[in-house]
Amino acid sequence: MKKWRIHYLQHVDFEDPGCIATWANNNDYPLTVTRFYNNEPLPSQDEFDWLIVMGGPMSIHDEAVYDWLAPEKEFIKATIQAGKKVLGICLGAQLIAGAMGAEVLPAEEKEIGWFNLSFSQTTLKHPLFNNFPSSTPVFHWHGETFTLPENALRIASSEACLNQGFIVNDCVVGLQFHLEVTEESMQQMVLHGKEELTKSSFVQTEDEILTSTEYIAQNNALMFQLLNQLAL
């Protein structure tokens, strides 16, 4: 099996790769990072094979606030055009969608916490997702959503959000949800985002989120399945 050189883009210190780093280390895949909050540079395209774009509390439209955002968008677009594997999570999925010409816009409902996700029968027949359950609780933290890029397959939906992910050309995957989250990373997200936790139909309380740790292992196992299939 090829030793994939994986590079990830991290937007804030409290949204790290979680179990993705564990998977990469277990498979002895080199893992490098650009931490935008530390003003670290982007790599050249010949330095990596696989790009992972992490989440963050900012919007893809915040270029006036974050001077690294416009270069990041161009970098993601170039990586997709080069035919590399690209995986985006939450903000990362929105950045990929935007790079592929889709629209990123406010969601009708902010979705924060553990809510059920349903995978379509078409998704479950796809090689990347054919061992996934038809529905499962996953961790969400987003206030924006996206339209689907051209020729994309919708991965899943929730009660609050129609487009929870997409696949394009079997190598570009966007996930609006957080299968990568660990107990520690979930605690960090809650610590830094407490002001958003105003209880509503699709926003859980801090206690509801932090006491739902029984779902983490299953979410991580699904992430490992997806990464294993992408690595083939």
N, C-alpha and C positions, 0 to 999 in steps of 0.2 A: 504494500500500500504506500502511496506517495506520502512523503513527509511534508505536509502542507505548512507553509510559512504564513502564520496568521497575524494580521495586524488589526488592532481595534482602536477606535476613536472614542475617547472618554470626555464628556462635557462638564461633569462635576465630580468632586471626589466621593460623593455618597451614592453614585450609581455606577458600580464597577461590574466586571463581567460575571461575578457570582460563580455559579457552577460551570460556566463555560471555561474559565481558567482551570478548574479541576480537570475537566475533560481534556483540554489541550495538554496539560501536564501528564495525565495518565497515558496519553498516546504519544508522548515525546514530540509534540509539534512545537516548533519555536513560536513564541508569543511575544509580540512587541506592541508598543502603545504610543499614541499621541495623546497627551493630556492637554487639552486646550486651555484649561484653567491655570496651567503652569507655563503657557506660551511655548509649548514644545512644537517642533516643526513636523510637517507631514513628510512621509517617506517618498522616495521615487517609486514609480510603478514596478520597477524590476526588483524591488526589495521584498515583495510579498506576493502571495498567491490568493489570499482569501482575506476579505475585509469584513469586519464586524463593527457596526455603528451602534453605540450604546444610547441610552435614554438621557433625559435631563428635563428640568422644569421650564426651560425656555421654549419659545416658539420658533419654527423655522423662518418666521417673518421678522425676527429680531436682529436683523443685520446692523441696524443703527446702534444697537447696544453691544453686540459682540463682533469685534472686527475679524475674528477667525471664521465667522459663519459663511460668508460668501466664498472664500477659498475652499472651505470644507465642501460646499455644494458642488463646486467645479471638480474637486478631487473625487467625490463620489460618482459624479457623472462620467468622468474619465475612466474610473475603475469599472463601471458597468459596461461602457463602450469597449473596454479591453477584453471583455468576456470572462472576467474573474468571478469567483464566487463572492457573493455579497449577502450579508445577513444584517438586518436592522431591527432594533427593538425599541418600541414606543416612539420617542422622538426620532430614533434612527430609522424606523419604518417610514415616518413622515418625511424625513429628508430624502430617502430613496424614492418615495412616491413623487415628491416634488421634482427630483432630478430627472424622473421619467415622464414629466409633463402632466402629472395628476395635480388636482387641487387639494390643498390642505386648508381646512376651515374649522371654526369652532363646532364642537359636537353639540347636539341637542341636549345631552345630559353629560355632566362630568361623571366619570366612572372611577372610583377609588375603592379598592378593597378586593375581597374574594367574591367573584360572581361567576356564574356558570357560563361556559362557552360551548357552542354547538358547531361541530364540523360537518360540512355537507358530504353527501355520499360521493360526489365527484372528488372532493378532497381526499376522502378515505381510500379512494382507488389510486391516488397518486403515490408513486414510489416513496416520496419523502414523508408521507403521512399515513401509509397503509397499516401501521400498527397502532395508530391513535384511537382512543375511544370516540364514540359519537358525540359525547358531551362530558365535560369535566369542569370543576371549579378551577379558575386560574386567578393570578394576581394582576390587577389593573391599577394604573395611575395615569389618567390622561384627561385632558379637557378639550383636545382637538381630535379631529379625525381626517380621513382622506378619501377622495374618490379613487377608483382603481386605475392604475396605469393601463395604457393600451395593451391588449393581448394578455392581461393578467387574469389568473384564476383566483377568485375569492377563497380564502382558506376557511374562515369561520365567522360567526356572528354571535352577538350576545343580545340580551333583551334591550340594552341601552344603545347598542352600536352595531350597525349593519356590517361595516367593513372592518373586521378585526385582523385582517392580514391578507397577504397576496403572494403568489408565486409568478415569476416571469422567466421563461426559457429554462426552467428547471434548476437555475443556479442563482437567481436573485429572489430572496425571501424577505418579506417584511412582516413582523409580528407586532401588533399594537399592544400586546400583553406581555407579561414578564415570567416566562418559564424559568429564567436563569436565577431568580431571586433565592437567596439563602436567608436563614433566620437573621443573620447579622446584617445583610444588606437591606432586608425589609425594615429592621429596626432603625437603620440609618435614614432610609427614605421617610419613615414616619417622623423621626426626630427633626428633619429639615423641612418637612412639609405639613407640620401640625396645623398651620393656619388654614389649610384647605379642608380640614376634616370637619366640616359642618354637616351633620347628619342629614341625609336625604335618601331618596329611593335607591340611589346608586352610589352613595358615598357612605362608607362605614365609619364607625368611631375608631379611635386609636385602640381601644380595648378589643373591639371586634376583629380588627386586623391582626393584632399581635397574639391573640389567642387561637388563631387558625393555622398554627404551624403544622398541623397534621397533613396539610395539602402540599407542603414544600417538597417532600421527597418524591411524590408522584409528579409534580411539575418538573423537577430536575430530571427525573427518568425520561420524561417526554422530550425534554431538551436534548438529552444524550442520544435518544433515538433519532431525532432530527439531524443532529450534528453527524452521527455515524452514517446516515444515508447521504448527506451532503458530501461527506468525505470519500464516498465510493468513486 
